[in-house]
Amino acid sequence: MADDFLQFYQQTYDDIYRYVYCKTGSTWNTDDIVSEVFLKAYRHFDRNRPNNKAWLVTIARNSTVDFFRRSGREIPGEVPEKPEFITVLDNLEHQLETACLKSVLSRLDSHEFEVVNLRFFCGLKFKEMAEVLEMKPGTVKMRVYRTLEEIRKKVASCLENTQS
C-alpha cells in the first residue's frame, strides 16, 4: 500500500498544492493544509477506489474550509483577497494580456472561481469535478463553458479598453 500511495502522492501533489494555494494565497497556510490533506489521505487510502483524485480534492476542499474555521478567519468566498494567487500566469508572454486575465480572475464569484480552480489549476476532468462538486457532469461542463465565455468577454473588453 505504501508504494501505491507514494505513487499517488507524486502524481497529485502539485495539483493539490495549486488548488489549496489558489484558495489561501499563502505558502505557509498552503503547506500546512496540504500536509494535513495527505496525512488524512494516507490514513484512508484505497487503491481500488474508483476515483482517488476527486476524493483527494474533496479532502483538500474540506480541509481548507476547516482551516479557515479553526483560525477564526472568514472563509474568503473561494478567492483570496489579493491577486497574488495567480502566480501561475506570470510566465505568459504578453504582460497586458496577463494583467487583464489576472484582473478578471480576481473578480470571479466563488462558484466561477471554483470551476476554474478545479479545471485548470487542479487539472480535474469533468467527471472528477462532478464528484467534488456533487453535480452531474453535464452541469459541470455547462458551468465551465459559461465561465470561460464570461472570462473571454471580460478579457477582450479589458484589452480593448487599455488599447484605446
C-alpha positions as CSV (number, residue, x, y, z in Angstrom):
1,M,0.0,0.0,0.0
2,A,2.8,2.4,0.8
3,D,4.2,2.2,-2.7
4,D,0.8,2.8,-4.2
5,F,0.2,5.8,-2.0
6,L,3.7,7.2,-2.8
7,Q,3.0,7.0,-6.5
8,F,-0.4,8.6,-5.9
9,Y,1.2,11.4,-3.8
10,Q,3.8,12.1,-6.6
11,Q,1.1,12.2,-9.2
12,T,-1.3,14.5,-7.3
13,Y,0.9,16.7,-5.1
14,D,1.3,19.7,-7.5
15,D,-2.3,19.8,-8.4
16,I,-3.5,19.7,-4.8
17,Y,-0.9,22.3,-3.8
18,R,-2.1,24.7,-6.6
19,Y,-5.7,24.1,-5.6
20,V,-5.1,25.0,-2.0
21,Y,-2.8,27.9,-2.8
22,C,-5.4,29.4,-5.0
23,K,-7.8,29.4,-2.0
24,T,-5.4,30.7,0.6
25,G,-2.9,32.9,-1.2
26,S,-0.3,32.0,1.4
27,T,2.5,29.4,1.1
28,W,2.6,29.0,4.8
29,N,-1.1,28.1,5.1
30,T,-1.0,26.0,2.0
31,D,1.9,23.9,3.3
32,D,0.0,23.2,6.5
33,I,-3.2,22.3,4.7
34,V,-1.6,20.2,2.1
35,S,0.3,18.2,4.8
36,E,-2.9,17.6,6.6
37,V,-4.7,16.6,3.3
38,F,-2.1,13.9,2.5
39,L,-2.0,12.7,6.1
40,K,-5.8,12.2,6.0
41,A,-5.5,10.6,2.6
42,Y,-2.8,8.2,3.7
43,R,-4.9,7.0,6.6
44,H,-7.9,6.2,4.4
45,F,-6.2,5.4,1.1
46,D,-7.8,2.7,-1.0
47,R,-6.0,2.0,-4.3
48,N,-9.2,0.3,-5.5
49,R,-11.3,3.5,-5.1
50,P,-12.8,4.4,-8.5
51,N,-11.5,8.0,-8.5
52,N,-8.9,8.8,-5.9
53,K,-8.0,12.2,-7.3
54,A,-11.6,13.5,-6.9
55,W,-11.7,12.0,-3.4
56,L,-8.4,13.8,-2.6
57,V,-9.6,17.2,-3.9
58,T,-12.7,16.8,-1.7
59,I,-10.4,16.3,1.3
60,A,-8.4,19.4,0.2
61,R,-11.6,21.4,-0.2
62,N,-12.9,20.4,3.2
63,S,-9.6,20.8,4.9
64,T,-9.3,24.4,3.6
65,V,-12.7,25.3,4.9
66,D,-11.8,23.7,8.3
67,F,-8.5,25.6,8.4
68,F,-10.4,29.0,8.0
69,R,-12.9,28.0,10.6
70,R,-10.2,26.9,13.1
71,S,-8.2,30.0,12.6
72,G,-11.2,32.2,13.3
73,R,-10.8,33.9,9.9
74,E,-13.6,34.5,7.5
75,I,-13.7,32.0,4.7
76,P,-12.7,34.1,1.6
77,G,-15.5,33.2,-0.8
78,E,-13.1,30.9,-2.5
79,V,-10.9,33.7,-3.9
80,P,-8.1,35.2,-1.9
81,E,-8.3,39.0,-1.4
82,K,-5.1,39.7,-3.2
83,P,-4.5,38.5,-6.8
84,E,-1.1,37.1,-5.8
85,F,-2.6,33.6,-6.1
86,I,-2.4,33.8,-9.9
87,T,1.4,33.5,-10.0
88,V,0.9,30.5,-12.3
89,L,0.1,33.0,-15.0
90,D,3.3,35.0,-14.6
91,N,5.0,33.0,-17.3
92,L,2.6,34.2,-20.0
93,E,4.4,36.2,-22.7
94,H,2.2,39.3,-23.0
95,Q,2.1,41.5,-19.9
96,L,-1.1,43.3,-20.9
97,E,-3.0,40.0,-21.5
98,T,-1.7,38.7,-18.2
99,A,-2.8,41.8,-16.3
100,C,-6.3,41.6,-17.9
101,L,-6.6,37.9,-17.1
102,K,-5.5,38.4,-13.5
103,S,-7.9,41.2,-13.1
104,V,-10.8,39.2,-14.5
105,L,-9.9,36.1,-12.4
106,S,-9.7,38.0,-9.2
107,R,-13.3,39.3,-9.7
108,L,-14.9,35.9,-10.3
109,D,-17.6,34.9,-7.9
110,S,-16.9,31.9,-5.7
111,H,-18.7,29.4,-8.0
112,E,-17.0,30.6,-11.1
113,F,-13.6,30.6,-9.4
114,E,-14.2,27.1,-8.0
115,V,-14.7,25.6,-11.5
116,V,-11.7,27.4,-12.9
117,N,-9.6,26.3,-10.0
118,L,-10.7,22.7,-10.2
119,R,-10.4,22.5,-14.0
120,F,-7.2,24.5,-14.7
121,F,-5.2,24.8,-11.5
122,C,-6.0,21.4,-10.2
123,G,-6.3,19.6,-13.5
124,L,-9.5,17.7,-12.9
125,K,-11.6,16.2,-15.6
126,F,-15.3,17.0,-15.8
127,K,-16.3,13.7,-14.3
128,E,-13.9,14.3,-11.3
129,M,-15.2,17.8,-10.9
130,A,-18.7,16.5,-10.8
131,E,-17.8,14.2,-7.9
132,V,-16.2,17.0,-6.0
133,L,-19.0,19.5,-6.6
134,E,-21.7,16.8,-6.2
135,M,-23.2,17.7,-9.6
136,K,-23.9,16.0,-12.8
137,P,-21.1,16.0,-15.4
138,G,-23.3,17.8,-17.9
139,T,-24.0,20.6,-15.4
140,V,-20.3,21.0,-14.7
141,K,-19.4,21.1,-18.4
142,M,-22.0,23.9,-18.9
143,R,-20.8,25.8,-15.9
144,V,-17.2,25.6,-17.1
145,Y,-18.2,26.6,-20.7
146,R,-20.2,29.6,-19.4
147,T,-17.5,30.7,-17.1
148,L,-14.9,30.6,-19.8
149,E,-17.1,32.5,-22.2
150,E,-17.6,35.2,-19.5
151,I,-13.8,35.3,-18.9
152,R,-13.1,35.6,-22.7
153,K,-15.6,38.5,-23.0
154,K,-14.2,40.4,-20.0
155,V,-10.6,39.9,-21.0
156,A,-11.4,41.1,-24.5
157,S,-13.2,44.1,-23.1
158,C,-10.2,44.8,-20.8
159,L,-7.8,44.6,-23.7
160,E,-10.0,46.8,-25.8
161,N,-10.2,49.5,-23.1
162,T,-6.4,49.5,-22.4
163,Q,-5.5,49.8,-26.1
164,S,-7.9,52.8,-26.7
